[in-house]
Amino acid sequence: MSNLICRFNWLPLRIVVGKRASEGIVEVKERLTGDSEEVHIDDLMTVITNKYDNLK
């Protein structure tokens, strides 16, 4: 269980580079909730920063 908690503390988000990568779209997924959204790579750092700040 402690390994699972540690994993969530260090890597709260998962970035999925999939089929739409050629269009500049990636998926950002929150590991704890499973919520995900598609994001253009130009907005990726802003989205990651906002999501990480909200997880604290």
N, C-alpha and C positions, 0 to 999 in steps of 0.2 A: 504494500500500500504506500509506503514512504517513497518508493521509486516513482509511483504514479503521480503523487503530489509534487515531487521534485520536477518531474517532466512538465507538468502544467505550469509550474512557476517559471521555468526557464523558456519554454516554447509555447506560449498561450495561443499563438496563431499559426495556421498552416497556409502557405501560399501554393496554389496548385497551378502549374503551367500546363495547359492542355491544348485541345484542338483549336481554340480561339486565340492562341498566342500570336499567330500570324496577323491577327487583327489588333494586337496590342491589348488583349483582354486576358486577365488572370482571375482566379477565384481566391478570395480571402475567407478562410474558415476559422471560426473560434472553436478551439478544441473542447472547452468546457460545455458550451451550449449546443454546438453543432450548427449554429447559425452561419450562413455563408452568403457572400454577395460577389458578383462579378464587378471587377474594377479595371479601368484602363490603366496601363502601366504609368502613364503620366501622373496619375493621382494616387499611385500605390503608397508612397511614403507618407502622404497626408492621412490616408485611411489607416495605415498601420499605426501611426503615431496616435491618432484619435482613439482607435480601438484599444491600444495598449494602455493609454491613460485612463480609459473607462474601466479597465480590468483591475486596476490597482485598488 
